[in-house]
Amino acid sequence: MDIKIPEVGESILEALVATWFKEDGAAVAKDEIICELETDKINVELTAEASGILHIVVPVGQTVPIGTLIATLEEGAVAQAAPPQTTAEKVEIATPVAVDKEVKKQTSQPPANPAARQQAEERGVNLEEISGSGREGRVILDDVLVHKQVAVPQAKADDKSTDDSRVATEEVETAVDGRPVTRQAMTPIRQRIAARLLQARQQTAMLTTFNEADMSWVKKIRSRHQEQFTKKHGIKLGMMSFFVKASIEALKQYPTVNARIDGTDVVYQHYYDIGIAVGTERGLVVPVLRDADQLTFAEIEQQIADLAKKANARKLTLADLEGGTFTITNGGVYGSLLSTPIVNPPQCGVLGMHSIQDRPVVRDGEIVIRPIMNLALSYDHRLIDGREAVSFLKLIKEYIEDPSELFLEL
């Protein structure tokens, strides 16, 4: 039986073989965890689909594409499992001093994946200074890559005094013009984000249309019902649930925005899996609200909060990330006033929310102050015409400016 790197999400194309829990030639039982993979978004554990003898093809520390054969399983041969080698050449007499040194060596280093340990050695990073984000506090590769401490080259370090042994937190280089610069490796997730954004720009005919929404009614509803809503549902009523509801109603009237392109076909998706962009220390991830049209306001708010916690704790599962028919991103939480969000293929649309600002507007012939939010809809012009895009965004604006009872279940 072949053991390959599985499909782990639309935007994940490769994985790092982080840990083999069984040695080459070891016997494994069905459903036993045999390997842990690290991707730019989540960690994945592989289990044995049958009992047998494990033959490892790809060693720990290698990053390979999705679908790569990493091991084989010789089914039904558990009884033939070879015991660990204890040849005379490998036997060493463990003196008390040697044992003491080995124990100190093991206890002085925190648990770390082999790839993380190797990278730490190459960068001169002390693993004890890194807070592991893996399972049970294990240091993974990303933890090392985002750690800025780099050792001073040995030749220079030998010439320095004890006082200068405090290693610089960044590696300083000299630019062509002689001025200092710093160089730091991109983390795997940042590399993947860069590749995905470039892919979106190159493979879609992306265009953005803008509008603005008066948030007066939404703010009044939240202010008026916040206490009751929180008391009943145990979570605050936020802005995002209004936009999820408004987007779904607009998607129902403009199904092309909820569709995707498959070769020369258009696939109309009669369900509403809404991706919610969440910013984490590792970068942007987009967990998905499944069948969001069937969720109440409270359920939307609760699921978004749960997904955000899982994202920051790096506990998102494949099911949390897969799919998605439309995405909503809120740059307003970071203070963004206006932006052009990038479509997440194979989706064809993404809604951008922004900061709310009090602005002078004309209402009934008078200038008044209203809380205004800029809205942006980026879309794939290959499938969605400008008329549809503008009308879709205008409909969202209308729902937000007059949500009434349609959007609230108290």
Secondary structure, DSSP 8 states (H G I E B T S, - for coil): -EEE-----TT--EEEEEEESS-TT-EE-TT-EEEEEE-SS-EEEEE-SS-EEEEESS-TT-EEETT-EEEEEEET-GGG-------GGG-----HHHHHHHHHHHHHS--B-HHHHHHHHHHT--GGGS---SGGG-B-HHHHHT-------HHHHTTS-GGGGS--SS-EEE-TTS-EEE-----HHHHHHHHHHHHHHHHS-EEEEEEEEE-HHHHHHHHHHHHHHHHHHSS---SHHHHHHHHHHHHHH-GGGG-EEETTEEE---S--EEE-EEETTEEE--EETTGGG--HHHHHHHHHHHHHHHHTT---HHHHS--SEEEEEGGGGT-S-------TT--EEEEE--EEEEEEEETTEEEEEEEEEEEEEEETTTS-HHHHHHHHHHHHHHHH--GGGG---
